[in-house]
Amino acid sequence: MNIQQLSKRLETVVSYIPEQSKIADIGSDHAYLPCYAVNKGIASQAIAGEVVKGPYLSAKKQVEDAGLTREVEVRLGNGLEVISPGEVNCITIAGMGGALIASILEAGKDKLTDGPRLILQPNVSAKSIRTWLMENEWDLIGEEILEEDDKLYEILIAEKGDPNTHYSKELEKELLLGPFLMRDRNDAFIKKWNQELRQWKNIVNNMEKAEKTEALETRKNELLHKIKMVEEVLIS
């Protein structure tokens, strides 16, 4: 992967950036995504944010080597603290856990007052993001799930607006599986949730062999409830 050729998941993230946006890529690592987006004419300006000194320096070198120092600024800082309110109209956060992405959004809520588009790619726990978006009045406007190198990735796109627009009465299921992904149910979606089912059922089987405690029974019942929800979606 380089600034000319992104991975499939990052190319998909970039595909949701509105044309000629000013973007901030949080946790940018080598700044591949912002450099690629600028090179392709998708973003006019970009900020690459990194909280760790090593990746920050790598990103700065990447931008310098690409001759993009006027278009891509690399900043050292935690989460959204690298931007000011209204400075960008699109924010990408990719390759982190969903709970971490939600915590970054929560900590930086004051930077989101102008309602930039959010393009979020969690490695796990997309539900954490959907829940945060709903609780903070962001409209989930699209989702995609894809497979790359035997790994499954979900991408969520949100804009400021009515959080209930794309949800139905099956809210609990949709927060877990994704309202758009549930309706589309492509091969990657089916593969992901069959994998989850196998893992959950193995855990339940092990729980049934363990000494019973109140906490264990609570956890087991939660898993059985999730298993039931997912199976209902997969067989419908």
C-alpha positions as CSV (number, residue, x, y, z in Angstrom):
1,M,0.0,0.0,0.0
2,N,1.2,3.5,-0.8
3,I,-0.2,7.0,-1.7
4,Q,-0.9,5.7,-5.3
5,Q,-2.6,2.4,-4.3
6,L,-4.6,2.0,-1.1
7,S,-6.0,-1.2,0.4
8,K,-9.5,-2.1,-0.7
9,R,-10.9,-1.0,2.7
10,L,-9.3,2.4,2.6
11,E,-10.2,2.9,-1.1
12,T,-13.8,2.3,0.0
13,V,-13.5,4.8,2.8
14,V,-12.2,7.4,0.3
15,S,-15.1,6.7,-2.1
16,Y,-17.4,8.3,0.4
17,I,-15.5,11.6,0.7
18,P,-17.5,14.4,-1.0
19,E,-15.6,15.9,-3.9
20,Q,-13.2,18.8,-3.1
21,S,-13.6,18.3,0.6
22,K,-11.2,19.5,3.2
23,I,-10.6,16.3,5.3
24,A,-9.1,15.3,8.5
25,D,-7.8,11.7,8.8
26,I,-7.6,10.8,12.5
27,G,-5.0,8.1,13.3
28,S,-3.5,8.6,9.9
29,D,-0.4,6.4,10.4
30,H,1.6,6.9,7.2
31,A,-0.8,9.5,5.8
32,Y,-1.5,7.3,2.9
33,L,-5.3,8.1,2.9
34,P,-5.0,11.9,2.8
35,C,-2.2,11.9,0.3
36,Y,-4.1,9.5,-2.0
37,A,-7.3,11.6,-1.7
38,V,-5.5,14.8,-2.6
39,N,-3.6,13.2,-5.4
40,K,-6.8,11.9,-6.9
41,G,-8.4,15.4,-6.7
42,I,-11.0,14.1,-4.2
43,A,-9.9,16.3,-1.3
44,S,-8.6,19.8,-1.8
45,Q,-6.8,20.0,1.5
46,A,-6.2,17.4,4.3
47,I,-5.0,17.2,7.8
48,A,-3.4,14.0,9.0
49,G,-3.7,13.5,12.8
50,E,-1.5,11.2,14.8
51,V,-1.2,10.8,18.5
52,V,2.1,8.7,18.5
53,K,5.4,10.4,17.7
54,G,6.8,7.7,15.5
55,P,3.8,7.4,13.1
56,Y,3.6,11.3,13.2
57,L,7.2,11.6,11.9
58,S,6.6,8.8,9.3
59,A,3.5,10.7,8.1
60,K,5.5,14.0,7.8
61,K,8.2,12.3,5.8
62,Q,5.6,10.7,3.5
63,V,4.0,14.0,2.8
64,E,7.3,15.7,2.2
65,D,8.5,12.9,-0.1
66,A,5.2,13.2,-2.1
67,G,5.6,16.9,-2.5
68,L,2.3,17.6,-0.8
69,T,3.3,19.8,2.1
70,R,1.0,22.6,0.9
71,E,-2.0,20.4,0.6
72,V,-1.5,17.9,3.5
73,E,-0.7,19.1,7.0
74,V,0.4,16.5,9.6
75,R,-0.4,17.3,13.2
76,L,0.5,15.6,16.4
77,G,-2.4,15.3,18.9
78,N,-5.0,13.1,20.5
79,G,-8.1,12.4,18.4
80,L,-10.0,15.5,17.2
81,E,-7.9,17.9,19.2
82,V,-5.8,18.3,16.0
83,I,-8.6,20.2,14.3
84,S,-10.6,23.4,15.1
85,P,-14.4,23.6,14.8
86,G,-15.4,24.2,11.1
87,E,-11.9,23.6,9.8
88,V,-12.8,20.5,7.8
89,N,-16.1,19.2,6.3
90,C,-15.2,15.5,6.3
91,I,-13.5,13.3,9.0
92,T,-12.2,9.8,8.4
93,I,-11.3,7.4,11.2
94,A,-10.2,4.0,10.1
95,G,-8.6,0.9,11.5
96,M,-9.5,1.2,15.2
97,G,-12.0,-0.5,17.5
98,G,-15.5,0.8,17.5
99,A,-15.5,1.7,21.2
100,L,-12.3,3.7,20.7
101,I,-13.8,5.6,17.7
102,A,-16.9,6.4,19.7
103,S,-14.7,7.7,22.5
104,I,-12.8,9.9,20.1
105,L,-16.0,11.4,18.8
106,E,-17.3,11.9,22.3
107,A,-14.1,13.6,23.5
108,G,-14.1,15.8,20.5
109,K,-17.8,16.8,20.3
110,D,-16.9,20.5,20.4
111,K,-15.0,20.0,17.1
112,L,-18.1,18.6,15.4
113,T,-20.5,21.6,15.8
114,D,-20.5,22.4,12.0
115,G,-21.5,18.8,11.2
116,P,-18.8,17.4,9.0
117,R,-19.4,14.1,7.3
118,L,-18.1,11.2,9.3
119,I,-16.6,8.2,7.6
120,L,-15.8,5.5,10.2
121,Q,-14.2,2.1,9.7
122,P,-14.1,0.1,12.9
123,N,-12.3,-3.2,13.1
124,V,-14.7,-4.4,15.8
125,S,-17.8,-3.3,17.6
126,A,-19.5,-1.1,15.0
127,K,-22.5,-1.2,17.4
128,S,-20.6,1.2,19.7
129,I,-20.4,3.8,16.9
130,R,-24.1,3.4,15.8
131,T,-25.1,3.8,19.4
132,W,-23.0,7.0,19.8
133,L,-24.4,8.4,16.5
134,M,-27.9,7.8,17.7
135,E,-27.4,9.3,21.1
136,N,-25.7,12.4,19.7
137,E,-28.2,13.1,16.8
138,W,-26.2,12.0,13.8
139,D,-27.9,10.3,10.9
140,L,-26.3,7.1,9.7
141,I,-26.7,7.7,5.9
142,G,-24.9,4.6,4.6
143,E,-22.9,1.5,5.4
144,E,-20.8,-1.0,3.6
145,I,-19.2,-4.3,4.6
146,L,-16.4,-5.9,2.6
147,E,-13.8,-8.6,2.8
148,E,-10.1,-8.2,2.3
149,D,-7.3,-10.6,3.0
150,D,-9.7,-12.9,5.0
151,K,-10.7,-10.0,7.2
152,L,-14.2,-8.4,7.3
153,Y,-14.6,-4.6,7.6
154,E,-17.6,-2.4,8.1
155,I,-17.7,1.2,7.0
156,L,-20.2,3.7,8.4
157,I,-21.1,7.1,6.9
158,A,-22.9,9.7,9.0
159,E,-24.0,13.3,8.8
160,K,-25.7,15.6,11.4
161,G,-29.4,15.0,11.3
162,D,-32.3,12.9,12.6
163,P,-30.8,9.7,14.0
164,N,-34.0,7.7,13.4
165,T,-34.2,8.3,9.7
166,H,-32.8,4.9,8.6
167,Y,-33.9,2.7,11.5
168,S,-37.1,0.7,11.9
169,K,-38.9,-0.9,14.8
170,E,-36.1,-3.5,14.9
171,L,-33.7,-1.0,16.5
172,E,-31.9,-3.5,18.7
173,K,-31.0,-5.7,15.8
174,E,-30.1,-2.8,13.5
175,L,-27.7,-1.2,16.1
176,L,-25.9,-4.6,16.3
177,L,-25.9,-5.6,12.6
178,G,-26.5,-2.3,10.8
179,P,-29.7,-1.2,9.2
180,F,-28.3,-0.9,5.6
181,L,-26.2,-4.1,6.0
182,M,-29.2,-6.0,7.3
183,R,-31.3,-5.1,4.2
184,D,-28.5,-5.8,1.7
185,R,-27.1,-9.0,3.4
186,N,-24.2,-9.5,1.0
187,D,-21.8,-12.4,1.2
188,A,-19.4,-10.5,3.5
189,F,-22.3,-9.8,5.9
190,I,-23.4,-13.4,6.0
191,K,-19.8,-14.6,6.5
192,K,-19.2,-12.2,9.4
193,W,-22.3,-13.1,11.3
194,N,-21.9,-16.8,10.8
195,Q,-18.4,-16.4,12.3
196,E,-19.8,-14.5,15.2
197,L,-22.5,-17.1,15.8
198,R,-19.9,-19.9,15.9
199,Q,-17.8,-18.0,18.4
200,W,-20.8,-17.1,20.6
201,K,-22.1,-20.7,20.6
202,N,-18.7,-22.0,21.6
203,I,-18.6,-19.5,24.5
204,V,-22.1,-20.6,25.6
205,N,-21.1,-24.3,25.5
206,N,-18.1,-23.5,27.7
207,M,-20.2,-21.5,30.1
208,E,-22.6,-24.4,30.5
209,K,-19.7,-26.6,31.7
210,A,-18.4,-24.0,34.1
211,E,-19.5,-23.4,37.7
212,K,-22.7,-21.4,37.7
213,T,-22.6,-17.9,39.0
214,E,-25.1,-15.0,38.7
215,A,-22.6,-13.0,36.5
216,L,-22.0,-16.1,34.3
217,E,-25.8,-16.7,33.8
218,T,-26.3,-13.0,33.0
219,R,-23.5,-13.1,30.4
220,K,-24.8,-16.4,28.9
221,N,-28.4,-15.0,28.6
222,E,-27.0,-11.9,26.8
223,L,-25.2,-14.1,24.3
224,L,-28.2,-16.3,23.8
225,H,-30.3,-13.2,23.1
226,K,-27.7,-12.0,20.5
227,I,-27.6,-15.5,18.9
228,K,-31.3,-15.4,18.5
229,M,-31.4,-12.0,16.9
230,V,-28.7,-12.8,14.4
231,E,-30.2,-16.2,13.5
232,E,-33.5,-14.5,12.9
233,V,-31.9,-12.1,10.4
234,L,-29.8,-14.7,8.6
235,I,-32.8,-17.1,8.0
236,S,-35.3,-14.4,7.1
